[in-house]
Amino acid sequence: MDKDVKDRRKAPLQTPTDLGSNASRDITASLNVLLADVFALYLKTKNFHWHASGPHFRDYHLMFDEQADQIFATTDDIAERVRKIGGLTLHSIGEIARLKRIPDNDADYVDPLDMLAELRSDNQALITALREAHALCDEENDVATASLIEVWIDQAERRVWFLYETARRGAPGH
């Protein structure tokens, strides 16, 4: 086999970008952790979708499914953004497990109100992480990634709002 062909096969995937190598490295690292969190949140949301029960089953089941679809849709956008800025993205479930910060819930039964509260908390944690990634993008003048992150923050805030309102009991304002 020709030496050039061998070298090309071993060469890393490097997409040209005008971001500096440090910016590309740091933003890639931040986005990959976000991607792991998003996969974990997606699976937890689907878990609760599959295991919802009780008098509000249909409402919770449908809301969790809608939210899971929205969460999953961001995975490709995050991964493709990593590639556009010259980085490599996640390769496996093991890598997701090592990087994610969203905790698993392997319980056989979770009370529906606890599902709502847990997903609300996880989405709030994701918002915090998204804001941190946005700040990094601002520092590195990566306006395209920052713009995408703004959309993801808005989507997560909407999920938090729905989860909060769905779980709220009592008089308005309480």
Secondary structure, DSSP 4 states (H G I P E B T S, - for coil): --HHHHHHHHS------SS-HHHHHHHHHHHHHHHHHHHHHHHHHHHHHHH--STTHHHHHHHHHHHHHHHHHHHHHHHHHHHHTT------HHHHHHH--SPP---S---HHHHHHHHHHHHHHHHHHHHHHHHHHHHTT-HHHHHHHHHHHHHHHHHHHHHHHHH--SSTT-
